[in-house]
Amino acid sequence: MLNINSFGIIGGDKRQLFCARSAADDGFGVFLAGFGKCENTLGLKNTDIKTAVENADALIFPLPISKDGETVNAPFADKPILFGELKERIKKDQPVFCGMNGKLGSDALSGLKTFCYSSREEFAAANAVPTAEGAIEIAMHEYAGTLSGSDVLIIGYGKIGRVLSMMLRGIGARVSVSARQLKDLELIKAAGMNAEHTARIRGRYDIIFNTVPALILDSRTLAKCASDALVIDLASLPGGADDKAAERMSIKVIHALSLPGKAAPKTAGIIIKNAVYNIIEEEDL
């Protein structure tokens, strides 16, 4: 990382703030912008956009980079940061690191030297832990009983499903996991948990965690397995549950999005920083 000695970290929530703090602790110069309304910037000085872009060797944008397709996702900014105006200040050879585009069209990033940190495997794997902890925190708050002794279903045995199932077993829940691939079903059994095929969920559960971004909990499945259950949907919108059917059945569905940033912003910020470092090393920037 000999060519990059400073970062301009523009917009975002507390994840970006902790990313900035961690990069500064590593000895990098940090130009923080878009945090004028943040009461505690962790000892970092909030500067203006022009200063951040013109003085930083590389830029780090939030995840997602935009929520409305026009402005940078910057909840702590004094005023909206228009991406179109900001783009004009970015140099063509200046590395730009960002999360998923959100509602910002791909053409908006054209002509820039962009790298997506949120699409990386190690990023997703690292975020599985704060996501699982955040999901359990929601369950503890929303479920009337204890997780210990409860019947829990996790839909999907990917990165989040594996970590979440391990944590819930440690708490003492009776854990079932659904998957479609036979190898995953065998791994679930080998881990000492009940295995269900995702297309044929039959059990009845107290809490259901969905990690699959597809309609799994339709009206028939909800009626069979979730008539009294709390459903915590961790998948990206529109999620994996039929919300209208759930409402008719008085089943509570909670769409729990961006949990790493809400449950553990410090850890999530460091995960972003590490992914950026990995890209810099791989691309020899």
C-alpha positions as CSV (number, residue, x, y, z in Angstrom):
1,M,0.0,0.0,0.0
2,L,2.9,2.3,-0.7
3,N,1.0,4.5,-3.1
4,I,-1.9,5.1,-0.7
5,N,-1.1,7.0,2.4
6,S,-4.5,8.7,3.1
7,F,-8.2,8.0,2.8
8,G,-11.1,10.3,2.2
9,I,-14.1,8.7,4.0
10,I,-17.3,10.3,2.8
11,G,-20.7,9.7,4.3
12,G,-22.2,6.6,5.8
13,D,-23.2,5.6,9.3
14,K,-21.2,4.7,12.3
15,R,-19.6,1.8,10.4
16,Q,-17.7,4.3,8.2
17,L,-16.8,6.3,11.3
18,F,-15.2,3.3,12.9
19,C,-13.6,2.4,9.6
20,A,-12.0,5.9,9.6
21,R,-10.9,5.6,13.2
22,S,-9.3,2.2,12.6
23,A,-7.5,3.4,9.5
24,A,-6.2,6.4,11.4
25,D,-4.9,4.1,14.1
26,D,-3.0,2.2,11.5
27,G,-1.1,5.4,10.6
28,F,-3.1,6.5,7.5
29,G,-4.1,10.1,7.0
30,V,-7.9,10.3,7.2
31,F,-10.1,13.0,5.8
32,L,-13.6,12.5,7.2
33,A,-16.5,14.2,5.5
34,G,-20.3,14.1,5.8
35,F,-20.3,13.8,9.6
36,G,-21.2,17.4,10.6
37,K,-24.2,16.3,12.7
38,C,-22.4,13.5,14.5
39,E,-21.8,14.3,18.1
40,N,-18.9,12.0,18.6
41,T,-16.5,11.5,15.7
42,L,-14.1,9.4,17.7
43,G,-11.4,12.1,17.8
44,L,-11.5,12.7,14.0
45,K,-12.1,16.1,12.5
46,N,-15.0,16.4,10.1
47,T,-13.9,18.3,7.0
48,D,-15.6,19.5,3.8
49,I,-16.1,17.4,0.7
50,K,-13.7,19.4,-1.4
51,T,-10.9,19.0,1.1
52,A,-11.5,15.3,1.5
53,V,-11.5,14.5,-2.2
54,E,-8.6,16.7,-3.2
55,N,-6.3,15.6,-0.4
56,A,-6.9,11.9,-0.1
57,D,-5.1,9.3,-2.1
58,A,-8.2,7.1,-2.2
59,L,-11.9,7.4,-1.3
60,I,-14.2,5.1,0.7
61,F,-17.9,5.4,0.3
62,P,-20.6,3.8,2.4
63,L,-22.7,0.7,2.1
64,P,-24.9,1.3,0.2
65,I,-23.4,4.3,-1.5
66,S,-26.8,5.8,-2.1
67,K,-30.4,5.2,-1.0
68,D,-32.2,7.5,-3.4
69,G,-30.1,7.4,-6.5
70,E,-28.9,11.0,-6.3
71,T,-27.2,11.7,-3.0
72,V,-24.5,9.9,-1.0
73,N,-25.9,7.8,1.9
74,A,-24.8,10.3,4.6
75,P,-27.2,10.4,7.6
76,F,-24.8,12.6,9.6
77,A,-24.2,15.2,6.9
78,D,-25.2,18.8,7.4
79,K,-26.7,18.9,3.9
80,P,-27.3,16.4,1.1
81,I,-24.2,15.3,-0.8
82,L,-25.1,15.2,-4.5
83,F,-23.1,12.4,-6.1
84,G,-23.2,14.0,-9.5
85,E,-21.4,17.1,-8.2
86,L,-19.0,15.1,-6.1
87,K,-18.1,12.9,-9.0
88,E,-16.7,15.9,-10.9
89,R,-14.1,16.4,-8.2
90,I,-12.9,12.8,-8.2
91,K,-9.7,12.3,-10.2
92,K,-9.8,9.5,-12.8
93,D,-6.9,7.6,-11.3
94,Q,-8.1,8.0,-7.7
95,P,-9.3,4.7,-6.3
96,V,-12.9,4.7,-5.1
97,F,-14.0,2.0,-2.7
98,C,-17.7,1.5,-2.2
99,G,-20.4,-1.0,-1.1
100,M,-23.3,-2.1,-3.3
101,N,-24.6,0.7,-5.5
102,G,-28.1,0.7,-3.9
103,K,-30.2,2.9,-6.1
104,L,-27.3,4.6,-7.7
105,G,-27.2,3.4,-11.4
106,S,-24.0,1.7,-12.6
107,D,-23.5,4.5,-15.2
108,A,-23.1,7.0,-12.3
109,L,-19.8,5.3,-11.5
110,S,-18.6,5.1,-15.1
111,G,-15.2,6.7,-15.7
112,L,-14.1,6.2,-12.1
113,K,-11.6,3.7,-10.8
114,T,-14.1,1.8,-8.5
115,F,-13.8,-1.3,-6.4
116,C,-16.7,-2.9,-4.5
117,Y,-15.7,-4.2,-1.1
118,S,-19.1,-5.6,-0.2
119,S,-19.0,-8.2,-3.0
120,R,-16.0,-9.9,-1.6
121,E,-16.2,-13.4,0.0
122,E,-14.2,-12.5,3.1
123,F,-16.4,-9.4,3.7
124,A,-19.5,-11.6,3.7
125,A,-17.9,-14.2,5.9
126,A,-16.8,-11.7,8.5
127,N,-20.1,-10.0,8.6
128,A,-21.9,-13.2,9.4
129,V,-20.9,-12.9,13.1
130,P,-22.3,-9.4,13.8
131,T,-25.4,-10.3,11.6
132,A,-26.0,-13.4,13.7
133,E,-25.5,-11.6,17.0
134,G,-27.9,-8.8,15.9
135,A,-30.5,-11.3,14.9
136,I,-30.3,-13.0,18.3
137,E,-30.5,-9.6,20.0
138,I,-33.8,-9.0,18.1
139,A,-35.1,-12.4,19.0
140,M,-34.4,-11.9,22.7
141,H,-36.2,-8.6,22.7
142,E,-39.2,-9.6,20.6
143,Y,-39.9,-13.2,21.7
144,A,-41.9,-13.6,24.9
145,G,-40.1,-16.7,26.0
146,T,-36.4,-17.6,26.4
147,L,-34.3,-18.7,23.4
148,S,-33.1,-21.6,25.6
149,G,-35.5,-24.4,25.1
150,S,-37.3,-22.8,22.2
151,D,-37.9,-24.5,18.8
152,V,-36.0,-22.5,16.2
153,L,-35.8,-22.8,12.4
154,I,-33.0,-21.2,10.3
155,I,-33.8,-21.2,6.6
156,G,-30.6,-21.5,4.7
157,Y,-27.2,-22.9,5.6
158,G,-24.9,-20.3,4.1
159,K,-22.4,-18.2,5.9
160,I,-25.0,-16.5,8.2
161,G,-27.0,-19.7,8.7
162,R,-24.0,-21.6,9.9
163,V,-22.8,-19.0,12.4
164,L,-26.4,-18.4,13.6
165,S,-27.1,-22.1,14.1
166,M,-23.9,-22.5,16.2
167,M,-24.7,-19.5,18.4
168,L,-28.3,-20.6,19.0
169,R,-27.2,-24.1,19.9
170,G,-24.8,-22.6,22.4
171,I,-27.7,-20.7,24.0
172,G,-29.7,-23.9,24.4
173,A,-32.3,-23.6,21.6
174,R,-33.5,-26.6,19.8
175,V,-32.3,-25.8,16.3
176,S,-33.5,-27.0,13.0
177,V,-32.0,-25.8,9.7
178,S,-33.4,-26.0,6.2
179,A,-31.4,-26.3,3.0
180,R,-32.0,-27.6,-0.5
181,Q,-28.7,-29.3,-1.3
182,L,-28.3,-32.8,0.0
183,K,-24.7,-32.2,1.1
184,D,-25.9,-29.3,3.3
185,L,-28.7,-31.4,4.8
186,E,-26.1,-34.1,5.7
187,L,-23.8,-31.4,7.2
188,I,-26.7,-30.1,9.3
189,K,-27.3,-33.6,10.6
190,A,-23.6,-34.2,11.3
191,A,-23.6,-31.0,13.3
192,G,-26.3,-32.5,15.6
193,M,-29.2,-30.4,14.3
194,N,-32.5,-31.3,12.8
195,A,-32.5,-30.9,9.0
196,E,-35.5,-29.8,6.9
197,H,-35.7,-29.5,3.1
198,T,-36.5,-25.9,2.3
199,A,-39.2,-26.9,-0.2
200,R,-40.9,-29.2,2.4
201,I,-40.7,-27.4,5.8
202,R,-43.1,-29.3,8.1
203,G,-42.2,-28.5,11.7
204,R,-43.8,-25.9,13.9
205,Y,-41.5,-23.3,15.4
206,D,-41.3,-20.6,18.0
207,I,-38.9,-18.4,16.0
208,I,-37.9,-18.6,12.3
209,F,-34.8,-16.9,10.9
210,N,-34.8,-16.6,7.2
211,T,-31.5,-16.0,5.4
212,V,-32.6,-16.8,1.8
213,P,-33.5,-13.9,-0.6
214,A,-36.4,-15.7,-2.2
215,L,-40.1,-16.3,-1.3
216,I,-39.8,-19.3,1.1
217,L,-42.5,-18.5,3.7
218,D,-45.5,-18.3,1.5
219,S,-49.1,-18.5,2.9
220,R,-49.1,-22.4,3.0
221,T,-45.7,-22.7,4.6
222,L,-46.5,-20.0,7.1
223,A,-49.8,-21.8,8.0
224,K,-47.9,-25.0,8.6
225,C,-44.8,-23.9,10.5
226,A,-45.3,-20.4,11.8
227,S,-48.9,-19.8,13.1
228,D,-47.5,-18.7,16.5
229,A,-44.0,-17.9,15.5
230,L,-41.9,-14.8,15.3
231,V,-40.3,-14.5,11.9
232,I,-37.0,-12.6,11.6
233,D,-36.1,-12.0,8.0
234,L,-32.4,-11.4,7.4
235,A,-32.6,-11.5,3.6
236,S,-32.5,-8.4,1.4
237,L,-35.8,-6.9,0.5
238,P,-38.4,-8.0,-0.4
239,G,-37.2,-10.8,1.8
240,G,-38.4,-14.4,2.1
241,A,-41.8,-14.1,3.7
242,D,-45.2,-13.2,2.3
243,D,-45.9,-10.1,4.4
244,K,-49.6,-9.8,3.5
245,A,-50.2,-13.5,4.3
246,A,-48.3,-13.1,7.6
247,E,-50.4,-10.1,8.5
248,R,-53.6,-12.0,7.8
249,M,-52.5,-14.7,10.1
250,S,-51.3,-12.3,12.8
251,I,-47.7,-13.5,12.4
252,K,-45.1,-10.9,13.2
253,V,-42.4,-10.5,10.6
254,I,-39.4,-8.3,11.3
255,H,-37.2,-7.3,8.4
256,A,-33.8,-7.1,10.0
257,L,-31.5,-5.3,7.5
258,S,-28.0,-4.0,7.8
259,L,-27.6,-5.6,11.2
260,P,-23.8,-5.4,11.3
261,G,-24.0,-1.6,11.2
262,K,-26.8,-1.5,13.8
263,A,-25.6,-4.2,16.2
264,A,-21.8,-3.9,16.0
265,P,-20.7,-0.8,14.0
266,K,-17.1,-0.9,15.3
267,T,-16.6,-4.5,14.1
268,A,-18.5,-3.7,10.9
269,G,-16.3,-0.7,10.2
270,I,-13.1,-2.7,10.7
271,I,-14.5,-5.3,8.3
272,I,-14.9,-2.6,5.7
273,K,-11.4,-1.4,6.3
274,N,-9.9,-4.9,6.0
275,A,-11.7,-5.5,2.8
276,V,-10.3,-2.3,1.4
277,Y,-6.8,-3.2,2.5
278,N,-7.2,-6.6,0.7
279,I,-8.3,-4.9,-2.5
280,I,-5.3,-2.5,-2.4
281,E,-2.9,-5.4,-1.9
282,E,-4.4,-7.5,-4.6
283,E,-4.7,-4.7,-7.1
284,D,-1.2,-3.3,-6.2
285,L,-2.6,0.1,-5.8
